[in-house]
Amino acid sequence: MTASTKQDERIAKMSFATVYPLYVAKVEKKDRTETELRKVIQWLTGFTKAKLDRHIKQGSTFETFFAEAELHPNASLITGVICGYRVEEIENPLTQKVRYLDKLVDELAKGKKMESILRS
């Protein structure tokens, strides 16, 4: 098993509910809001507020979280480097989706305008 495969498996089994508070802390530290974070997550996944809350409450893994998501048609417009990888070049589909989310959270924390983050 390659290091990349191990990392992909680790990401798949990671709990979204565990990572979510870290996303909140990251954006709030940069004077953005949890409401803005939720808007970004809902844009990417197509989740309603209730469905997002359910995933957080149930401690869904990223694998389950993204299996139920309907990725926004413009998600492929998310490009750039996150965690040392170009998101558009990541081969594992689930890892790419998680890195899309990471990239959007980074953009929000860096103060980008919401229109730019949501690729509208």
N, C-alpha and C positions, 0 to 999 in steps of 0.2 A: 504494500500500500504506500503510495507516495505521500509526501508531506502535504501536498495540495489536497489530496483526497481526504486525509485526516482532518484538515482544516474545514473542508466542505461539510464533513459529517458532524464536526463540533458545532458549526454554525447552525446546521439543520436541527440539532437537538437543543440548542440554546432557547431558553424561555423568553418570549417577547415581553412578558410581564416583568421579568427581571431587568431587561434592558430599557423598558419604557421610562422608569423614573430617572435613569441616567440621561435619556434624551431630554426629559423635562428640565433637569438640573442644568444641562448644557445650554439650552435655549434661554432659560430664565436668567442665567448668569450673564447673558449678553443682552438683557432687557427685552427679550421676546416673551411671548406668553404661551401657556399650555394650550390655549384655544387656537393659536396660530399653528402650533405643532400638530394638533389634532386635524386641523384643516389640511395640512400637508400630507399626513398619513392617510386621511380619507380620500384625498385626491388620488394618491398613488394606488390605493387598494380597492377603492370603490365601496368601502365599508360605510354603513350608517354609524351614527353615534352608538346605538345599542349594540351593534355587532362588534365594534371596536372595544366597548366596555366589557362585553362577554369574553373576548380573547384575553383581555387583561385579567379579569376575575378568574378565569379558568387556568391561567398560566400556560396558554398555548405555546407550543414550540414554534420557531420560525417556519418549520416545515408545514405544520398545520395552518398557521396564520396565512402563509402565502398560497397554500393549496386552496383555501377558500376565497382568496382575493381575486378580483377581476382587475388586473393591472390596467391603468389608464393607457389609452392608445398612444399618448405622447411620452410614455415612460422611456422609450428608446432614445428620446432627445436628451436624456440625462447623460452627460459625459463628464469626463475629468478624472482626476486621481483621488482615490480614497484608500487609506491604509496601504499606500504604496502600489496600488493596482489601478489601471485604467478601467473604469466600470464598463465601458463599452467593449472591452476585450476579455472580460471574465467568461470562461466557457461553461461553468456550472450554472444552470438557469436559476436555481434557488439562491446560490451565493450572489449572483448578479442582482437579484431582486433585493436582497438584504443590503447590498452595497448601494443600490439605488436609494433606498431609504436612508442609509447613513449619509449619503451625499446631500440629499434634500435637507436633512437635519443640520448638516454643516453649513449649507447655504443660508438657512434660516438664522443660525447662530452668528453667521458673519454679517448679518444685516441686509442681505439681498432683499429686493422688493418682492412681494408675494407674487406679482404677475410674472416675474422672471423665474421664480422657483417653480411655479405651477406650469411653466412652459406654455403660457397663453399669449 
